[in-house]
Amino acid sequence: MTWSLIDNDTALVQVLDAHQSHAYVAVDTEFRRRDTFYPQVALLQLCWGEEAYLVDPLGLDDLEPLRQLLTNINQIKMVHSASEDLEVFVRWLGVLPNPLFDTQRAAALVGLGSGLSYRALVAIFFDVDIPKDETQSDWLQRPLSPAQAEYAALDVTYLHPIGVQLQERAASLKRMDWILEDGARMRPGGKPPITKFKNAYRLPPSQQRMLAALVDWREAEARERDRPRSWILSDKVLTAVVRAMPTSTRELARVDDMPQGLVRRAGEKLVACISAASESSDSEGSDQIVQPLSSAERRVLSELSEYLRGIAEEVDIPPEVLMPKADLERLIRAEAVPATPLPDAWLGWRSEQVVAPLRNWLRERGEA
């Protein structure tokens, strides 16, 4: 394994120009997010096949060449489990990699298994156990230690040949378009923050609206101040506020474990947020909270899951990759409410291969 450190604009342009004709580039990032809401980019790793290039963002002034690399439609960007990397790219460069070939998704779609880690893929393809000692390193320290540099280089030197082999398998199965289509739909961020509150549906409608409003307020505050959500207001205290339903800053301050600094800084805004939510109609805010399926719907879910397993066996793809359980529940709800908009993930190849058969099965079952 060989690697080179790229820590200035001139060296970066030279490397990118030398590899612009390559069809694929392996891409990875290292970042830190200990005391911030947004990830702080610390390193970008690139590999076109023979050598890893460790690009130090702290040494760059001109980021336009990297934007051009990531958006060059003639060079496929191979990234493993790309969701966190996408957050880095949006925050740092303001663009997403395109075309994007996510090797974790690709492995699932060619029949290797669901949710495989990079380390697991390296073991499968090369029978090598790569170290993970530097996972929790301080990647913003300079200079990087030799161990950090080698760890970072390993993240792309194996990724490139793995990605190439996965593309060959995908092409033989005629699934390359599926993988690139999924990559084009990937966006940074995970589930909405409100989904963490698993028992929110048990709250009265007024408190559901209040919870949704406070979660939205905390999200906006965390983004504006670039601090972790829990640093603004923990889930536990947020829930306690909802149950207390304070109508003044004095009542807000008495909530267990309420940060008094927050009360002084933003207490009036919080009380106003709570008041507005409590005075709104039942349909406002609480529609963000998903109600559990009824017992009858759970029976349908069990049968539908079994039907999905049959589809999955035919194409040798894990059923949760074809459609996660949460989407199966959403499909059942959508069938009960005509004209419900379909999520983007259900379009394209999944529409024909998965969604249409499942919807047909649900309709036939309902007519039986």
C-alpha positions in Angstrom: 0.0 0.0 0.0 1.3 3.5 -0.9 -0.2 6.8 -0.2 0.6 10.5 -0.7 -0.5 13.5 1.4 -2.1 16.3 -0.6 -2.0 19.5 1.4 -2.2 22.4 -1.0 -4.2 23.5 -4.0 -1.4 23.0 -6.6 -0.8 19.4 -5.6 -4.6 18.7 -5.6 -5.1 20.0 -9.1 -2.1 18.0 -10.4 -3.5 14.7 -8.9 -7.0 15.3 -10.2 -5.8 16.2 -13.7 -3.6 13.1 -13.8 -6.6 10.9 -13.1 -9.5 12.6 -14.9 -9.8 9.9 -17.5 -10.4 7.1 -15.0 -13.8 5.6 -14.9 -14.0 5.1 -11.1 -12.6 6.7 -8.0 -12.9 5.3 -4.5 -13.8 8.0 -2.0 -14.0 8.2 1.8 -13.9 10.9 4.5 -12.7 11.3 8.0 -14.5 13.9 10.2 -15.2 14.8 13.8 -18.6 15.5 15.4 -18.1 15.5 19.1 -19.3 19.0 20.1 -21.0 20.2 16.9 -24.2 19.5 15.0 -22.5 19.4 11.6 -19.6 17.1 10.9 -16.2 18.8 10.7 -14.3 17.5 7.7 -10.8 16.4 8.6 -9.6 14.3 5.6 -10.7 13.2 2.1 -9.3 10.0 0.8 -9.2 9.2 -3.0 -8.0 6.2 -4.9 -8.0 5.5 -8.6 -6.4 2.1 -8.3 -2.7 2.0 -7.4 -2.2 4.7 -4.8 -4.2 6.4 -2.1 -4.3 10.2 -1.9 -5.0 11.8 1.5 -6.3 15.3 0.8 -6.0 17.6 3.8 -8.9 20.1 3.7 -7.2 22.3 6.2 -4.5 23.1 3.6 -6.9 24.0 0.8 -8.1 27.4 -0.3 -9.8 26.5 -3.6 -12.5 23.8 -3.2 -13.8 24.1 -6.8 -11.6 21.3 -8.2 -13.2 18.9 -5.6 -16.7 20.0 -6.5 -15.9 19.3 -10.1 -14.6 15.9 -9.2 -17.7 14.9 -7.2 -20.1 16.1 -9.9 -18.2 14.8 -12.9 -20.7 12.5 -14.5 -18.0 10.6 -16.4 -16.3 9.3 -13.2 -18.3 7.0 -10.8 -17.7 7.8 -7.2 -17.5 4.6 -5.1 -18.3 5.2 -1.4 -19.1 2.6 1.3 -22.2 3.3 3.3 -22.3 6.9 2.1 -24.9 8.6 4.3 -22.4 10.3 6.7 -20.1 11.1 3.9 -22.9 12.9 2.1 -23.4 15.1 5.2 -19.8 16.0 5.0 -19.9 16.9 1.3 -23.1 19.0 1.6 -21.7 21.0 4.5 -18.2 21.3 3.2 -18.6 21.5 -0.6 -22.3 22.1 -1.1 -22.6 19.2 -3.6 -23.3 15.5 -3.6 -21.3 12.9 -5.4 -22.7 12.0 -8.8 -22.8 9.3 -10.1 -22.7 7.5 -6.7 -22.0 3.8 -6.3 -22.6 2.8 -2.7 -20.6 -0.4 -2.2 -22.7 -1.4 0.8 -25.9 -1.1 -1.2 -24.2 -2.8 -4.2 -23.2 -5.8 -2.1 -26.8 -6.3 -1.0 -28.1 -5.9 -4.5 -25.8 -8.6 -5.9 -26.6 -11.1 -3.2 -23.8 -10.8 -0.7 -25.9 -9.7 2.3 -27.4 -6.7 3.9 -25.6 -4.0 5.8 -22.1 -5.4 5.3 -19.4 -3.2 6.9 -16.3 -2.2 4.9 -14.2 -4.5 7.1 -16.5 -7.4 6.2 -16.3 -6.7 2.5 -12.5 -6.6 2.7 -12.6 -10.0 4.5 -14.9 -11.5 1.8 -12.9 -10.2 -1.2 -9.4 -10.4 0.1 -9.5 -12.5 3.2 -7.8 -9.7 5.1 -8.7 -8.4 8.6 -8.1 -4.6 8.5 -7.4 -2.9 11.8 -9.9 -0.4 13.3 -7.6 1.1 16.0 -7.8 4.6 14.7 -11.6 4.8 14.4 -11.9 7.3 17.3 -8.8 9.3 16.5 -8.7 13.0 16.6 -8.7 13.5 12.9 -8.3 17.3 13.2 -4.9 17.0 14.8 -1.9 18.0 12.7 0.3 16.4 11.7 -1.5 13.1 11.3 0.2 10.2 12.9 1.6 7.5 10.6 -1.0 5.1 12.0 -3.8 7.5 11.1 -2.5 8.0 7.6 -2.2 4.2 7.0 -5.7 3.6 8.4 -7.1 6.3 6.2 -5.4 5.0 3.1 -6.7 1.4 3.8 -10.2 2.8 3.6 -9.8 3.4 -0.1 -7.0 1.1 -1.3 -9.3 -1.9 -0.9 -12.4 0.0 -1.7 -11.4 0.6 -5.3 -10.9 -3.0 -6.4 -13.9 -4.1 -4.3 -16.0 -1.5 -6.1 -14.8 -2.6 -9.5 -15.6 -6.2 -8.8 -19.1 -5.3 -7.4 -19.7 -3.4 -10.6 -18.8 -6.4 -12.7 -21.2 -8.5 -10.7 -23.9 -5.9 -11.0 -23.4 -5.7 -14.7 -23.7 -9.5 -15.1 -27.0 -9.4 -13.2 -28.2 -6.3 -15.1 -28.4 -4.4 -11.8 -25.9 -1.6 -12.3 -28.7 0.8 -13.1 -30.4 -0.2 -9.8 -27.4 0.7 -7.8 -26.7 4.0 -9.5 -30.4 4.9 -9.2 -30.4 4.2 -5.5 -27.2 6.3 -5.2 -28.8 9.2 -7.1 -31.7 9.2 -4.5 -29.4 9.1 -1.4 -29.6 12.3 0.7 -27.8 13.2 3.9 -29.5 12.8 7.2 -31.4 9.9 8.7 -34.9 9.6 10.1 -36.8 12.7 11.3 -35.8 13.4 14.9 -39.4 12.9 16.1 -39.2 9.2 15.4 -36.9 8.8 18.4 -39.9 9.3 20.6 -41.3 5.8 20.3 -44.2 6.3 22.6 -45.3 9.7 21.4 -48.5 8.3 20.0 -49.7 7.6 23.5 -49.7 11.3 24.4 -52.9 13.4 24.1 -53.2 15.3 20.8 -52.3 18.6 22.4 -49.1 17.1 23.9 -48.3 15.5 20.5 -48.5 18.9 18.8 -46.3 20.3 21.6 -43.7 17.6 21.2 -43.6 18.1 17.4 -43.2 21.8 17.9 -40.4 21.5 20.5 -38.5 18.9 18.4 -38.7 21.3 15.4 -37.5 24.2 17.6 -34.6 22.2 19.0 -33.6 21.1 15.5 -33.5 24.7 14.3 -31.6 25.8 17.4 -29.0 23.0 17.0 -28.4 23.9 13.4 -28.1 27.6 14.0 -25.8 27.2 17.0 -23.9 24.2 15.4 -24.3 22.1 18.6 -25.5 18.6 19.2 -29.2 18.3 19.8 -28.6 16.9 23.3 -26.6 20.0 24.2 -29.6 22.2 23.4 -32.1 20.1 25.2 -32.0 16.4 26.0 -34.8 14.0 24.9 -35.5 13.3 28.6 -36.0 17.0 29.5 -37.9 17.7 26.3 -40.3 15.0 27.2 -40.6 16.4 30.7 -41.4 19.8 29.3 -44.2 18.3 27.2 -45.8 16.5 30.1 -45.5 19.7 32.3 -47.0 22.0 29.7 -45.5 25.1 31.2 -47.3 28.4 30.5 -44.5 30.7 31.8 -40.8 30.8 32.1 -41.1 30.3 35.8 -43.0 27.0 35.3 -40.5 26.1 32.6 -37.6 26.6 35.0 -39.1 24.2 37.5 -39.1 21.3 35.1 -36.7 18.6 36.3 -33.2 19.0 35.0 -34.1 22.0 32.8 -30.9 23.9 32.0 -31.4 27.3 33.6 -29.1 28.9 31.1 -31.5 27.9 28.4 -34.4 29.3 30.3 -32.6 32.7 30.6 -31.5 32.6 26.9 -34.6 31.2 25.2 -37.3 30.7 27.8 -39.7 33.2 26.3 -39.3 31.6 22.8 -39.9 28.1 24.3 -43.0 29.2 26.2 -44.4 30.9 23.0 -43.7 27.7 21.0 -45.5 25.6 23.6 -48.4 28.1 23.7 -48.8 28.2 19.9 -48.8 24.4 19.7 -51.4 24.0 22.4 -53.7 26.5 20.7 -53.4 24.9 17.2 -55.9 22.5 15.7 -55.6 18.7 16.4 -54.3 18.1 12.9 -51.4 20.4 13.2 -48.1 19.0 14.3 -49.4 15.7 15.6 -49.6 14.3 12.1 -45.8 14.0 12.3 -46.3 11.2 14.8 -47.0 7.8 13.3 -49.7 5.8 15.0 -49.0 2.0 15.4 -50.8 -0.4 13.1 -54.0 -1.9 14.4 -54.2 -5.6 15.2 -55.8 -6.2 11.8 -53.1 -4.3 10.0 -50.4 -6.2 11.9 -51.8 -9.4 10.6 -51.7 -7.9 7.1 -48.1 -6.9 7.8 -47.1 -10.4 8.7 -48.6 -11.8 5.5 -47.2 -9.1 3.4 -43.7 -9.7 4.9 -43.9 -13.3 3.9 -44.9 -12.4 0.4 -41.9 -10.0 0.2 -39.6 -12.8 1.3 -40.8 -14.8 -1.7 -39.9 -11.9 -4.0 -36.5 -11.5 -2.2 -35.7 -15.2 -2.7 -36.3 -15.0 -6.4 -33.8 -12.1 -6.9 -31.4 -13.2 -4.1 -31.6 -9.9 -2.3 -32.4 -9.5 1.4 -36.1 -8.5 1.9 -35.2 -5.5 4.1 -33.1 -4.1 1.2 -36.1 -4.4 -1.2 -38.4 -2.8 1.3 -37.7 -2.1 5.1 -40.4 -2.9 7.6 -41.2 0.7 8.1 -41.9 1.1 4.4 -44.1 -2.0 4.5 -46.2 -0.4 7.2 -46.3 2.8 5.2 -47.5 0.8 2.2 -50.3 -0.7 4.2 -51.4 2.8 5.3 -51.1 4.2 1.8 -53.5 1.5 0.5 -56.0 2.6 3.0 -55.8 6.3 1.9 -56.1 6.7 -1.9 -53.9 9.3 -3.6 -51.2 9.1 -0.9 -47.9 10.4 -2.4 -45.4 7.7 -2.8 -41.8 8.2 -1.4 -39.0 8.6 -3.9 -37.5 5.3 -2.8 -40.5 3.4 -4.2 -39.9 4.8 -7.7 -37.7 3.5 -10.5 -36.7 -0.2 -10.4 -38.4 -0.8 -7.1 -41.7 0.3 -8.5 -41.8 -2.6 -11.0 -39.8 -5.2 -9.0 -41.2 -4.7 -5.5 -43.9 -2.0 -5.0 -46.3 -3.0 -7.8 -46.4 -6.7 -6.8 -46.9 -5.8 -3.1 -49.7 -3.4 -4.0 -51.4 -5.9 -6.3 -51.2 -8.5 -3.5 -52.8 -6.1 -1.0 -55.6 -5.2 -3.4 -56.3 -8.9 -4.2 -56.3 -9.7 -0.5 -58.8 -6.9 0.1 -61.1 -8.1 -2.7 -60.9 -11.7 -1.5 
